[in-house]
Amino acid sequence: MSDEYGSHAGRPSSWLAVTVIFAGFTVGGVALCLGPQWVLFWVGAAIIALGLVVAALVHLFADVVVDAPRVLPEVVDYSVFGSRTTKRRGGLPGDKKAVMSDAQR
């Protein structure tokens, strides 16, 4: 896959943080189903806290996915019943051109 289109895979360090957090939720969930077993539940909570520390250390939220630019038709009717109204976004009634969205500018 070309780098210009981005990737949804993420970095291995980000997946490590997500895996640790998921393991904590799994341990805590199993602990609640087994009785509840409060000691095991708090072990799961500690694993989640550890995963959040790992996420902060690897800058999980900086793992941004950049997609290719999208051109979407911005002419949209805002009618609950699907009829054409004067309350439109992107153009006049009958206008079918595609324009860049605000997020692409």
C-alpha positions as CSV (number, residue, x, y, z in Angstrom):
1,M,0.0,0.0,0.0
2,S,1.3,3.5,-0.8
3,D,2.1,5.8,2.0
4,E,0.2,8.7,0.3
5,Y,-3.1,7.0,1.2
6,G,-2.2,6.3,4.8
7,S,-2.8,3.2,6.8
8,H,-5.3,2.0,9.4
9,A,-2.8,-0.5,10.9
10,G,-1.2,1.8,13.5
11,R,2.2,1.5,15.1
12,P,3.2,-1.6,16.9
13,S,3.8,0.4,20.1
14,S,0.2,1.7,19.9
15,W,-1.1,-1.9,19.5
16,L,0.9,-2.9,22.5
17,A,-0.9,-0.3,24.6
18,V,-4.3,-1.3,23.3
19,T,-3.5,-5.0,24.0
20,V,-2.6,-4.3,27.6
21,I,-5.7,-2.2,28.1
22,F,-7.8,-4.9,26.5
23,A,-6.2,-7.6,28.7
24,G,-7.1,-5.5,31.8
25,F,-10.8,-5.3,30.7
26,T,-10.8,-9.0,30.0
27,V,-9.4,-9.9,33.5
28,G,-11.9,-7.5,35.1
29,G,-14.8,-8.8,33.2
30,V,-14.0,-12.4,34.0
31,A,-13.6,-11.5,37.6
32,L,-17.1,-10.0,37.7
33,C,-18.5,-13.1,36.1
34,L,-16.9,-15.4,38.6
35,G,-18.6,-14.3,41.7
36,P,-17.5,-11.4,41.7
37,Q,-13.9,-11.9,42.6
38,W,-13.0,-8.4,43.8
39,V,-9.2,-9.0,44.1
40,L,-9.1,-10.2,40.5
41,F,-11.3,-7.3,39.4
42,W,-8.8,-4.8,41.0
43,V,-5.9,-6.6,39.3
44,G,-7.7,-6.0,36.0
45,A,-8.2,-2.4,36.9
46,A,-4.4,-2.1,37.7
47,I,-3.6,-3.7,34.3
48,I,-5.8,-1.1,32.6
49,A,-4.0,1.7,34.5
50,L,-0.7,0.2,33.4
51,G,-2.0,0.2,29.8
52,L,-2.9,3.9,30.1
53,V,0.6,4.7,31.2
54,V,2.0,2.7,28.3
55,A,-0.4,4.6,26.0
56,A,0.9,7.9,27.3
57,L,4.5,6.8,26.9
58,V,4.1,5.7,23.3
59,H,1.9,8.7,22.4
60,L,-1.1,6.6,21.4
61,F,-3.2,9.6,20.4
62,A,-0.5,10.9,18.0
63,D,-0.9,7.8,15.9
64,V,-2.9,9.6,13.3
65,V,-4.2,8.0,10.2
66,V,-4.1,10.2,7.1
67,D,-6.5,9.1,4.4
68,A,-6.6,10.1,0.8
69,P,-8.6,13.2,0.0
70,R,-12.3,12.5,-0.5
71,V,-14.7,14.4,-2.8
72,L,-18.2,13.9,-1.6
73,P,-21.4,15.2,-3.1
74,E,-22.3,18.0,-0.7
75,V,-25.8,18.7,-2.0
76,V,-28.0,17.2,0.7
77,D,-31.7,17.7,1.4
78,Y,-32.6,18.1,5.1
79,S,-36.1,16.6,4.9
80,V,-37.2,13.9,7.3
81,F,-39.6,12.5,4.6
82,G,-37.1,12.6,1.7
83,S,-38.8,15.4,-0.2
84,R,-36.9,18.3,-1.8
85,T,-37.0,21.4,0.3
86,T,-35.4,24.8,0.2
87,K,-33.3,23.8,3.3
88,R,-30.3,22.3,1.5
89,R,-26.6,22.2,1.9
90,G,-24.1,22.7,-0.9
91,G,-26.2,24.2,-3.6
92,L,-29.4,25.1,-5.2
93,P,-32.1,22.5,-6.0
94,G,-31.1,20.5,-9.0
95,D,-27.4,21.2,-8.5
96,K,-25.5,17.9,-8.5
97,K,-21.9,19.0,-8.5
98,A,-19.4,17.5,-6.0
99,V,-17.4,19.8,-3.9
100,M,-14.7,19.5,-1.2
101,S,-16.0,19.3,2.3
102,D,-15.0,21.8,5.0
103,A,-12.7,19.2,6.6
104,Q,-10.7,19.0,3.4
105,R,-9.9,22.7,3.2
